[in-house]
Amino acid sequence: MSEINKVLNDESKNDKELIKELSVYVKNHKNKKLPINKEFVKGIIDISLRNSEVDFKKIEFVNDMSIGASWLPESMGLEFNLTGALKYARLLKDYRFHSKVGDNDIFLYYSVIEFVIHELTHARQYYVNLIEKNEVYNSCEELIEKKYDVYRVNHDKVLIERYAHLRGHTLAYEVLSYIYSMEQIQEFRRIIYVYLLMGYKVNHNGDTISALDKYNELMKENSLPIVNIDSNDDMTLYDRLYLGLPISTLEYHRLKLLYADIWHNDDKTQRVKTLINKL
Ligand SMILES: [Zn+2]
């Protein structure tokens, strides 16, 4: 599934540097007890853009009621809504988390980073498709254009959204893991599992339905080719999950057990990827 890999390019060469720069910035901000305001959001965006492979010709910051960011194809520009970003992050902070361990700012830091990375991931997906037409991207675009209601209801299962969620949450978790204790960030690790397992389930025959199957079910005649497990032998379990590809029923059950155990595993050095690939 090289088309999916192209859209994702998850381990892009800049991600390590991006995580490092963001963690230094947030740590400084926290130590100085500065307010989490538009200036803070702008700082997160500046660092993320500096480490983006997308060559934006123009960046505009706007303050209105609309949510998020928009890519401006005519000018190769990006419009980022600072008020919307902050508002959305506050909203997410209030309903997303079960525990509110210690420093409440941690949830806001997390939500701002996740939001910015999510939007920039969409900008990158669009950019990659401009350079070379991409089957996965075009298929998602078609769904959004032709069946907007289906897209809205199944938002998180649409592949470009799935990948934007995964990249946003994974990077936000990695950034905060340099600043906070494991006890404080455990919940974020749980969220990554939720998104990784989204779309997967075992059907009545005992076979595993993958995220890609689920997506194809929505797409019907415009579905992407089904890939079987055998053709993915060279990929790790985490990679297959990340891309939404098939996994075995045994792997599915092991993942469920690992997910249930996540609260008891407080080893900070264990990234989600490492834990899953140990199965
Ligand atoms: Zn999105």
Residues whose N, C-alpha, C, O or C-beta is under 5 A from the ligand:
A	BS01	ZN	E161 A164
